[in-house]
């Protein structure tokens, strides 16, 4: 399970390198953006798609580790972080809107995920729902309210392939994909991304907690955003909500000890 010098094979971190509370962005470049909100931080490791910074929030050790895109690398990341003592995970990322309820720049806090992917089936039965830890979800909502950001709580769709969403009609099974997307939207799903269902499914099997906060990078039925400067400004909203929520989660955890 580990590589040389007792480092984890994929995230390249070892004992004592990470905190019990971890932020999980998909993109490696987002790790430093999150770490800058810590009271102090240092870069711990960078291997493959996994970059890790560790620091402190209100005197408690916390970490941020990038998962890369999709379920398989997210699962590996969570497994190895858990082996090093982590037990609380908040995904911080972007998503696309699948509802008129969500517009570009909105904060999205999923209360469940459609398992349109394969990784979660390696952990839990298909009929078992992928839902975040309720306590973490509530703290994320409280943080969004405190910071004054427009937010949506709803079901998100986790997929394995980006282009089978944006160009389903070009695929051999396009007829099936189009019908599924229509069904999910008509059922009330408000967003889509690629990591939430695995996080929600895997965390409880590891005796851990997982939740997610995202920033909508699109308006409904718009799959491309050309104004990258504005999007970068919006992304800080999800980060700020995640950090504020984590502060309150840590405070609550430690007050109960």
Phi, psi and omega in degrees: 000341182238160179261203182296153177058031177059028176269144176298143189300323188254315181274349175061030175250154180236186181303130179086356184277337185233158178273175178283341182248124188227134171269140184236084171281158175281314186278131178302324182292343179279346181297315181292326178298321178285318183300330180295345175274350177288160176293328174202159181199159172214150178283129185260314185199157173213114181211127185054230181272004187255111174244134185233132169240144177232141180201211184223142169239116180052039176084001181251134181292131178224162180222163171227127180227129179282140182266341192080183183268131172096171187292314185302313180288329176295317179298314179300314181301312181294320179300313184288323176296320179296321178298337180263006173109356179289145180220354181228124185233130172238116174286136177234112185204198177241162179213173174248145180285139172237020184206149175294347179286343185238127178239169181302133181093353179282146173277134182239126180239102183290139173252009177176163182222134170290130183270067177271049183207176186252339187296317184298332181291346175277354182241317184227157178298153182302323183283351179278131186286152174261103183229147179283166173296128187294321180298316178296319179301315181296322179292326176294318178296317178300322180292319179298320179294314181300320183276352175078025181266141173295132184219160176230136170247122182190181180281135177252156178255122176259122183242165177261343186224126180293314188281346174280351170269312186281335181225049186299326184292346181272355185262153180304329179255030183304323180301321179288317181298313181300316180295321180294314180298318178299319180295317180297316181295317179294337179277353174108006179298139186249349182203171175211143174205203189231005185231346190294312182303315176299319180298313181295327182280320186282319187309308181295333178289343178256014184057038180237179179239141179219142175207179186212144169225132184229165175246126179289121181269358183219165164270171181301129179064023174239116187258002179224140176236120185273339183271080184292332179297313179296320181297319179298323178292320179296323187301333180296337180297314179295321179297313181296321177296316181297316182293315179298317178297317181296322176302316182288326177296314179298316180300314181295317180301315185285334178286340181268356182279000000 
